Amino acid sequence: MGQSSSTEQQLSPELRQVQSLAASTGALPSLEKAFSLLSDPQTKSIPIHSLQKCFDLAFESLESERGPVFKEFPCCLVTWAGLPVDVKFELYDDDCKISGSFSPRDIFMLLWICWIFSWDSRISRSNTLKKKGECRLPDVSHLVLSAIESSAENGHELDYWDSVVTELDFQLPAAKIHLWALKTVPHLADCFQQFLHARLCCLTTPEDKSEPSCSSSHESSSSAISETTLLTRGTAWAISLTLRGPIYEEMSKACFASEVDEINENLLYRSSVHGKGLNRFWSNIEGYNGPLLLLIAACEEENKTRRWIIGALTQQGFENKELFYGTSGNLYALSPVFHALLSSGREKNFVYSHLHPTGRVYEAHPKPVGVAFGGSIGNERIFMDVDFGRVTIRHHAADKTYQHGALFPNQGFLPVEAAVLEVEAWGLGGRTAREIQASYKKREELFTEQRRKVDLKTFANWEDSPEKMMMDMMSNPNTVRREDR
């Protein structure tokens, strides 16, 4: 006890504060173990070459889904902080002031570095650290355009469909970029934290001798899937930066190559495959009681080349109701510009999904048939009709459930009606939600099969047949009949 207390007295207040912070995050044991493995026993310090070996970001090849990789980008990876940007930090007593500016090219490379940190952390956790193979960078143009729109003085005047992001000549104030990141992608800084934690865990965990799967083959499969679905790796990663907990893990599986086998399992519905319409949609998502991401690609009749994609994330499955329901949810503008419109906390009109029962003939005041998010019945923020042919987008003034913001560039105040091109529904409830839905579908198939069966023995007996009963009722409908017991 005396030795422990004397040691603690020798520690500086700054070191005690750092140790207390590390202990509160649960990282102190792994840091201590990593230090013992990396440090020189004689100097009691970590050599630079040990750190470089532990946090090396080298891989066999580096490619991009959209155009070539910038020439200066690999150099930035070598030094991590090699971005030649004009940004300065001024420290005060209780605050830090950021000055300087970024170019769109700088934002592009910064986002790519953050994505590589997240990608590397998942590769490290899957014990494929020594066999990375090809790293295929996602398209993050939608995030760069979002930063330009929020930070540039004339960003709203930009043509977001025809612009080449890396060639734009804008100077984006660093302070505004910081505010944009906090609002739009609040968990972007976690990418670096995940990278460090995964590398330290990989260092202190016994090495798995089993042969890892080739990441390059996974990567090519993942890119093929991304090219054919609305949910690309870039948009999935952007959405994941707004999430926490299990739903973040499920969304991350669509971003990175190691989970490619489970991507198709999460795609519950796709209109080009399963057919358009609420009935087809319902037959594929019914019984799924977990978080769902609905994506809609649409374009206005005036300019069909300007396609935009929006999304809605619900925390529960869809229900056939005549009123709004739900506990929480988010709306997303995904393409060409990314925006996250989270819950405002003022109202709870998160989801509306209504499909008329087959037996109903007449209603005095019928409710709208379709899928909607936000607003109120008849004045929805997003409303897609029963045929999935048209979608109506209204201004955020009609909605108090989700945060303010446009769902596509130059939306305007008046309602916009557009043609639906594609609809997708992704399940984010994990394996448990999929198993529950599979059990539900199997039970429904069993009930349907039982209803179709005909008892031939009963119908072979004329006295018990429905035909005889109908004939007796027509011959003398006033006859009192008593059920045989």
C-alpha positions as CSV (number, residue, x, y, z in Angstrom):
1,M,0.0,0.0,0.0
2,G,2.8,2.4,0.9
3,Q,4.6,1.7,-2.4
4,S,1.4,2.3,-4.3
5,S,0.6,5.6,-2.6
6,S,4.2,6.9,-3.1
7,T,4.0,6.0,-6.8
8,E,0.7,7.9,-7.1
9,Q,2.2,10.9,-5.4
10,Q,5.0,11.0,-8.0
11,L,2.5,11.2,-10.9
12,S,1.8,14.7,-12.2
13,P,-1.8,16.0,-12.2
14,E,-1.8,15.9,-16.0
15,L,-0.8,12.2,-16.1
16,R,-3.5,11.4,-13.5
17,Q,-6.1,13.1,-15.6
18,V,-5.0,11.2,-18.7
19,Q,-5.1,7.8,-16.8
20,S,-8.5,8.6,-15.4
21,L,-9.8,9.4,-18.9
22,A,-8.3,6.2,-20.3
23,A,-9.8,4.2,-17.5
24,S,-13.2,5.7,-18.0
25,T,-13.3,4.5,-21.6
26,G,-12.0,1.0,-20.7
27,A,-8.9,1.5,-22.8
28,L,-6.3,1.7,-20.0
29,P,-5.6,-2.1,-19.8
30,S,-5.0,-2.4,-23.5
31,L,-2.8,0.7,-23.5
32,E,-0.7,-0.6,-20.7
33,K,-0.3,-4.0,-22.4
34,A,0.5,-2.4,-25.8
35,F,3.1,-0.1,-24.1
36,S,4.8,-3.2,-22.6
37,L,5.0,-4.8,-26.0
38,L,6.1,-1.8,-28.1
39,S,8.5,-0.1,-25.6
40,D,12.2,-0.6,-25.3
41,P,13.0,-2.2,-21.9
42,Q,16.1,-0.1,-21.5
43,T,14.8,3.4,-22.4
44,K,11.2,2.7,-21.2
45,S,9.9,4.5,-24.3
46,I,8.4,3.4,-27.7
47,P,10.7,3.8,-30.7
48,I,9.3,5.4,-33.8
49,H,9.8,2.4,-36.0
50,S,7.6,0.3,-33.5
51,L,4.7,2.8,-33.9
52,Q,5.1,2.8,-37.7
53,K,5.0,-1.0,-37.8
54,C,1.9,-1.1,-35.5
55,F,-0.1,1.6,-37.3
56,D,1.1,1.0,-40.9
57,L,-1.6,1.6,-43.5
58,A,0.2,0.0,-46.4
59,F,-1.9,-2.3,-48.7
60,E,-1.4,-4.0,-52.1
61,S,-3.4,-1.5,-54.2
62,L,-5.5,1.5,-53.8
63,E,-8.4,2.3,-56.2
64,S,-11.5,4.5,-56.3
65,E,-15.0,3.8,-57.4
66,R,-15.1,7.2,-59.1
67,G,-12.1,8.2,-61.1
68,P,-8.4,7.8,-60.3
69,V,-7.0,8.3,-56.8
70,F,-5.3,11.7,-56.3
71,K,-1.5,11.5,-56.7
72,E,-0.9,13.2,-53.4
73,F,-3.3,10.9,-51.5
74,P,-0.9,7.9,-50.8
75,C,1.6,10.4,-49.4
76,C,-1.0,11.7,-47.0
77,L,-1.6,8.2,-45.8
78,V,2.1,7.7,-45.1
79,T,2.3,10.7,-42.8
80,W,-1.4,10.8,-41.8
81,A,-1.2,14.5,-41.3
82,G,0.3,15.2,-44.8
83,L,-2.6,17.2,-46.2
84,P,-1.3,20.5,-47.4
85,V,-4.1,22.6,-46.0
86,D,-4.1,26.1,-44.7
87,V,-5.7,25.4,-41.3
88,K,-4.5,26.8,-37.9
89,F,-5.6,26.1,-34.4
90,E,-5.4,28.7,-31.7
91,L,-5.7,27.5,-28.1
92,Y,-7.2,29.5,-25.4
93,D,-7.9,28.7,-21.7
94,D,-11.2,26.9,-22.3
95,D,-11.6,27.1,-26.1
96,C,-10.0,26.4,-29.4
97,K,-10.4,28.7,-32.4
98,I,-10.0,27.3,-36.0
99,S,-8.9,29.5,-38.8
100,G,-8.0,28.9,-42.4
101,S,-9.8,27.0,-45.2
102,F,-10.3,23.8,-47.1
103,S,-10.7,23.1,-50.7
104,P,-13.2,20.5,-52.0
105,R,-10.2,18.3,-52.9
106,D,-9.0,18.5,-49.3
107,I,-12.4,17.5,-48.0
108,F,-12.4,14.5,-50.4
109,M,-9.0,13.3,-49.2
110,L,-9.9,13.8,-45.5
111,L,-13.1,11.8,-45.9
112,W,-11.2,9.0,-47.7
113,I,-8.7,8.9,-44.9
114,C,-11.5,8.6,-42.3
115,W,-13.1,5.8,-44.4
116,I,-9.8,3.9,-44.6
117,F,-9.5,4.1,-40.8
118,S,-13.0,2.5,-40.5
119,W,-12.2,-0.1,-43.1
120,D,-8.9,-1.0,-41.5
121,S,-10.5,-1.3,-38.1
122,R,-13.0,-3.9,-39.4
123,I,-10.3,-5.8,-41.3
124,S,-8.2,-5.9,-38.1
125,R,-11.2,-7.2,-36.1
126,S,-11.6,-10.0,-38.7
127,N,-8.0,-11.1,-38.3
128,T,-7.1,-10.2,-41.9
129,L,-4.6,-7.5,-41.0
130,K,-1.7,-9.1,-42.8
131,K,-3.6,-9.8,-46.0
132,K,-5.5,-6.6,-46.9
133,G,-5.3,-6.9,-50.7
134,E,-7.1,-4.2,-52.6
135,C,-8.6,-1.2,-50.9
136,R,-11.4,0.3,-53.0
137,L,-12.3,3.8,-52.0
138,P,-16.0,4.7,-52.1
139,D,-17.5,7.7,-53.9
140,V,-18.0,10.5,-51.3
141,S,-19.0,13.2,-53.7
142,H,-22.4,13.6,-52.0
143,L,-20.6,14.4,-48.7
144,V,-18.3,16.9,-50.3
145,L,-21.2,18.6,-52.0
146,S,-23.0,18.8,-48.7
147,A,-20.0,20.5,-47.2
148,I,-19.9,23.0,-50.1
149,E,-23.6,23.7,-49.8
150,S,-23.3,24.4,-46.1
151,S,-20.0,26.3,-46.1
152,A,-19.5,28.1,-49.4
153,E,-21.0,31.6,-49.8
154,N,-22.5,30.8,-53.2
155,G,-22.8,27.0,-52.6
156,H,-26.6,27.1,-53.3
157,E,-26.0,28.3,-56.9
158,L,-24.0,25.2,-57.8
159,D,-25.2,22.7,-60.4
160,Y,-25.0,19.6,-58.2
161,W,-25.7,17.1,-60.9
162,D,-23.2,18.2,-63.5
163,S,-20.3,19.4,-61.4
164,V,-17.0,17.5,-61.0
165,V,-16.4,17.9,-57.3
166,T,-12.6,17.5,-57.4
167,E,-12.3,20.4,-60.0
168,L,-14.4,22.9,-58.1
169,D,-12.6,26.0,-57.0
170,F,-14.0,26.9,-53.6
171,Q,-12.4,28.0,-50.4
172,L,-14.4,26.6,-47.5
173,P,-13.8,28.2,-44.1
174,A,-12.5,25.7,-41.6
175,A,-14.8,26.8,-38.8
176,K,-17.8,26.3,-41.0
177,I,-16.5,22.8,-42.1
178,H,-16.2,22.0,-38.4
179,L,-19.8,23.0,-37.8
180,W,-21.0,21.0,-40.8
181,A,-19.2,17.9,-39.6
182,L,-20.7,18.2,-36.2
183,K,-24.2,18.5,-37.6
184,T,-24.2,16.2,-40.7
185,V,-21.7,13.5,-39.8
186,P,-21.3,13.8,-36.0
187,H,-19.4,10.5,-35.5
188,L,-16.7,11.2,-38.2
189,A,-14.0,11.6,-35.5
190,D,-14.8,8.1,-34.2
191,C,-13.2,6.6,-37.3
192,F,-9.7,7.4,-35.9
193,Q,-10.6,6.2,-32.5
194,Q,-11.9,2.9,-33.9
195,F,-8.7,2.5,-35.9
196,L,-6.4,3.0,-32.9
197,H,-8.5,0.7,-30.7
198,A,-8.6,-2.1,-33.3
199,R,-4.8,-1.9,-34.0
200,L,-4.0,-2.1,-30.2
201,C,-6.4,-5.0,-29.7
202,C,-4.9,-6.8,-32.7
203,L,-1.4,-6.2,-31.2
204,T,-2.4,-7.5,-27.7
205,T,-4.6,-10.4,-29.0
206,P,-3.0,-13.8,-29.9
207,E,-2.7,-14.1,-33.6
208,D,-5.1,-16.4,-35.4
209,K,-3.2,-19.0,-37.4
210,S,-6.1,-19.9,-39.7
211,E,-5.9,-18.7,-43.3
212,P,-7.9,-15.5,-43.7
213,S,-10.2,-15.1,-46.7
214,C,-8.9,-13.0,-49.5
215,S,-10.1,-9.4,-49.1
216,S,-9.6,-8.5,-52.7
217,S,-12.2,-11.1,-53.8
218,H,-14.6,-9.7,-51.2
219,E,-13.9,-6.2,-52.4
220,S,-14.8,-6.9,-56.0
221,S,-18.0,-8.6,-55.0
222,S,-18.9,-5.6,-52.8
223,S,-18.3,-3.1,-55.5
224,A,-20.4,-5.1,-57.9
225,I,-23.3,-5.0,-55.5
226,S,-22.8,-1.3,-54.9
227,E,-23.1,-0.6,-58.6
228,T,-26.5,-2.2,-58.9
229,T,-28.3,-1.0,-55.7
230,L,-29.3,2.4,-54.5
231,L,-27.4,1.8,-51.3
232,T,-23.8,2.2,-52.3
233,R,-20.9,1.9,-49.9
234,G,-20.5,5.7,-49.9
235,T,-24.1,6.4,-48.9
236,A,-24.1,3.5,-46.4
237,W,-21.0,4.9,-44.8
238,A,-22.5,8.4,-44.6
239,I,-25.6,7.1,-43.0
240,S,-23.6,5.0,-40.5
241,L,-21.8,8.2,-39.4
242,T,-25.1,9.4,-37.9
243,L,-25.9,6.2,-36.0
244,R,-24.9,4.5,-32.8
245,G,-25.2,1.0,-31.4
246,P,-26.3,-2.2,-33.1
247,I,-28.0,-0.4,-36.0
248,Y,-24.6,1.2,-36.8
249,E,-23.0,-2.2,-37.0
250,E,-25.6,-3.5,-39.4
251,M,-25.3,-0.4,-41.6
252,S,-21.5,-0.8,-41.6
253,K,-21.9,-4.2,-43.2
254,A,-23.0,-2.6,-46.4
255,C,-19.8,-0.4,-46.4
256,F,-17.0,-2.8,-46.0
257,A,-15.9,-6.0,-47.8
258,S,-15.7,-8.4,-44.9
259,E,-19.4,-8.6,-44.5
260,V,-20.4,-8.9,-48.2
261,D,-22.0,-12.3,-47.8
262,E,-24.7,-10.8,-45.5
263,I,-25.5,-7.8,-47.7
264,N,-28.0,-9.6,-49.9
265,E,-29.8,-11.0,-46.8
266,N,-30.4,-7.4,-45.6
267,L,-32.0,-6.4,-48.9
268,L,-35.7,-7.3,-48.2
269,Y,-37.3,-5.6,-51.2
270,R,-36.3,-4.1,-54.5
271,S,-39.0,-2.9,-56.9
272,S,-37.1,-3.8,-60.1
273,V,-36.8,-7.4,-58.8
274,H,-40.0,-8.0,-56.8
275,G,-42.3,-5.7,-58.7
276,K,-43.6,-2.2,-58.0
277,G,-46.5,-1.5,-55.6
278,L,-47.5,-1.6,-52.0
279,N,-48.8,-5.2,-52.2
280,R,-45.5,-6.5,-53.5
281,F,-43.6,-4.4,-51.0
282,W,-45.8,-5.7,-48.1
283,S,-45.3,-9.4,-49.1
284,N,-41.5,-9.0,-48.7
285,I,-41.3,-6.8,-45.5
286,E,-44.3,-8.2,-43.5
287,G,-43.2,-9.8,-40.3
288,Y,-39.9,-8.0,-40.1
289,N,-39.9,-6.3,-36.7
290,G,-36.6,-4.5,-36.7
291,P,-35.1,-1.2,-38.0
292,L,-35.7,-0.6,-41.7
293,L,-34.1,1.7,-44.3
294,L,-36.4,2.6,-47.2
295,L,-34.7,4.2,-50.2
296,I,-36.5,6.0,-53.1
297,A,-34.9,7.1,-56.4
298,A,-37.0,9.6,-58.3
299,C,-36.9,12.4,-60.9
300,E,-39.1,15.2,-62.0
301,E,-40.9,15.0,-65.4
302,E,-39.2,18.3,-66.5
303,N,-35.7,16.8,-66.3
304,K,-35.5,13.1,-66.1
305,T,-31.7,13.1,-66.1
306,R,-31.5,14.8,-62.7
307,R,-32.2,11.8,-60.5
308,W,-32.2,12.2,-56.7
309,I,-32.3,9.6,-53.9
310,I,-33.9,10.0,-50.5
311,G,-34.1,7.6,-47.6
312,A,-36.1,7.1,-44.4
313,L,-34.9,5.1,-41.4
314,T,-37.4,3.6,-39.0
315,Q,-36.7,1.9,-35.7
316,Q,-39.4,-0.7,-36.2
317,G,-41.1,-2.7,-38.9
318,F,-44.0,-1.4,-41.1
319,E,-47.6,-1.8,-39.9
320,N,-50.9,-1.5,-41.8
321,K,-52.6,1.4,-40.0
322,E,-54.8,4.4,-40.8
323,L,-52.7,6.8,-38.8
324,F,-49.1,7.7,-38.2
325,Y,-47.0,5.6,-35.8
326,G,-43.4,5.0,-34.6
327,T,-41.1,6.0,-31.8
328,S,-38.1,7.5,-33.7
329,G,-36.6,7.8,-37.2
330,N,-34.5,9.8,-39.6
331,L,-34.9,11.2,-43.1
332,Y,-31.9,11.4,-45.5
333,A,-31.1,13.2,-48.6
334,L,-28.6,10.8,-50.2
335,S,-27.9,11.9,-53.7
336,P,-26.7,14.2,-55.2
337,V,-26.2,15.9,-51.8
338,F,-26.2,14.2,-48.4
339,H,-28.2,15.6,-45.5
340,A,-29.4,13.9,-42.3
341,L,-32.7,15.1,-40.9
342,L,-33.0,13.6,-37.5
343,S,-36.0,13.6,-35.2
344,S,-37.0,17.1,-34.0
345,G,-38.8,15.8,-30.8
346,R,-41.8,18.0,-31.4
347,E,-44.2,15.4,-33.0
348,K,-44.2,11.6,-33.5
349,N,-45.6,11.3,-37.0
350,F,-42.7,9.1,-38.1
351,V,-44.3,6.5,-40.4
352,Y,-47.6,6.0,-42.2
353,S,-48.2,2.9,-44.2
354,H,-51.8,2.0,-45.2
355,L,-53.0,-0.8,-47.4
356,H,-56.8,-1.4,-47.9
357,P,-58.0,-4.8,-46.8
358,T,-59.3,-7.0,-49.6
359,G,-62.7,-7.4,-48.1
360,R,-63.6,-3.7,-47.7
361,V,-66.0,-2.3,-50.3
362,Y,-67.0,1.2,-49.2
363,E,-65.6,3.9,-46.9
364,A,-67.2,7.2,-46.3
365,H,-63.9,8.9,-45.6
366,P,-61.1,6.7,-47.0
367,K,-57.6,7.2,-45.7
368,P,-54.7,7.7,-48.2
369,V,-53.3,4.4,-49.4
370,G,-49.5,4.4,-49.6
371,V,-46.3,5.0,-47.6
372,A,-45.5,8.4,-45.9
373,F,-43.1,10.0,-43.5
374,G,-43.6,13.2,-41.5
375,G,-46.3,15.9,-41.7
376,S,-49.9,14.9,-41.3
377,I,-52.4,12.8,-43.2
378,G,-53.1,14.6,-46.4
379,N,-50.1,16.9,-45.9
380,E,-47.2,14.5,-45.6
381,R,-43.5,15.4,-45.9
382,I,-42.9,12.4,-48.1
383,F,-45.8,10.4,-49.7
384,M,-45.5,7.5,-52.1
385,D,-48.7,6.2,-53.7
386,V,-49.9,2.6,-53.6
387,D,-48.5,1.8,-57.1
388,F,-45.0,3.1,-56.2
389,G,-45.3,5.2,-59.3
390,R,-45.3,8.7,-57.9
391,V,-43.8,10.4,-54.8
392,T,-44.8,13.8,-53.5
393,I,-42.2,15.8,-51.5
394,R,-43.4,18.8,-49.4
395,H,-41.5,21.6,-47.7
396,H,-40.4,21.1,-44.2
397,A,-42.8,23.7,-42.9
398,A,-45.5,21.0,-43.2
399,D,-43.6,18.7,-40.9
400,K,-42.8,19.0,-37.2
401,T,-41.5,15.4,-36.7
402,Y,-38.2,15.7,-38.6
403,Q,-35.7,18.5,-38.7
404,H,-35.8,21.2,-41.3
405,G,-33.9,20.9,-44.5
406,A,-34.3,20.1,-48.2
407,L,-34.5,16.5,-49.5
408,F,-33.0,17.4,-52.9
409,P,-31.3,20.5,-54.3
410,N,-33.4,23.5,-55.1
411,Q,-36.5,21.9,-53.6
412,G,-38.5,25.1,-53.1
413,F,-41.6,25.8,-51.0
414,L,-44.3,24.2,-53.3
415,P,-45.0,20.5,-53.2
416,V,-43.0,18.5,-55.8
417,E,-44.4,15.4,-57.6
418,A,-41.9,13.1,-59.1
419,A,-41.8,9.7,-60.9
420,V,-40.5,6.8,-58.8
421,L,-37.6,5.0,-60.5
422,E,-36.6,2.5,-57.9
423,V,-37.5,1.5,-54.3
424,E,-35.4,-0.5,-51.9
425,A,-36.0,-1.7,-48.3
426,W,-33.0,-2.8,-46.2
427,G,-33.4,-4.7,-42.9
428,L,-31.1,-3.5,-40.2
429,G,-32.3,-5.7,-37.3
430,G,-29.6,-8.3,-37.6
431,R,-29.9,-12.1,-37.7
432,T,-32.6,-12.2,-35.0
433,A,-35.0,-10.1,-37.0
434,R,-34.4,-12.2,-40.2
435,E,-35.1,-15.4,-38.3
436,I,-38.3,-14.0,-36.8
437,Q,-39.5,-13.0,-40.2
438,A,-38.6,-16.4,-41.7
439,S,-40.7,-18.0,-38.9
440,Y,-43.6,-15.7,-39.6
441,K,-43.5,-16.4,-43.3
442,K,-43.4,-20.1,-42.7
443,R,-46.4,-19.9,-40.3
444,E,-48.3,-17.9,-42.9
445,E,-47.6,-20.4,-45.6
446,L,-48.8,-23.2,-43.4
447,F,-52.0,-21.4,-42.6
448,T,-52.6,-20.7,-46.3
449,E,-51.9,-24.3,-47.2
450,Q,-54.4,-25.5,-44.6
451,R,-57.1,-23.2,-45.9
452,R,-56.6,-24.5,-49.4
453,K,-57.1,-28.2,-48.3
454,V,-60.4,-29.8,-49.1
455,D,-61.9,-32.6,-46.9
456,L,-63.1,-35.0,-49.6
457,K,-64.9,-37.2,-47.1
458,T,-67.1,-34.4,-45.8
459,F,-67.9,-33.2,-49.3
460,A,-68.7,-36.8,-50.4
461,N,-71.5,-36.9,-47.9
462,W,-74.6,-35.1,-49.5
463,E,-76.2,-34.5,-46.1
464,D,-73.3,-32.5,-44.8
465,S,-72.4,-30.7,-48.0
466,P,-72.8,-26.9,-48.4
467,E,-74.8,-27.4,-51.6
468,K,-77.6,-29.3,-49.7
469,M,-77.7,-26.7,-47.0
470,M,-78.1,-23.8,-49.5
471,M,-80.8,-25.7,-51.3
472,D,-82.7,-26.3,-48.1
473,M,-82.5,-22.7,-47.1
474,M,-83.8,-21.5,-50.5
475,S,-86.7,-24.0,-50.4
476,N,-87.9,-22.9,-47.0
477,P,-85.9,-20.1,-45.5
478,N,-88.2,-19.8,-42.4
479,T,-87.5,-23.3,-41.2
480,V,-85.9,-23.3,-37.8
481,R,-82.7,-25.3,-37.9
482,R,-80.9,-26.6,-34.9
483,E,-77.3,-27.5,-35.0
484,D,-76.6,-31.2,-34.6
485,R,-74.6,-31.9,-31.5
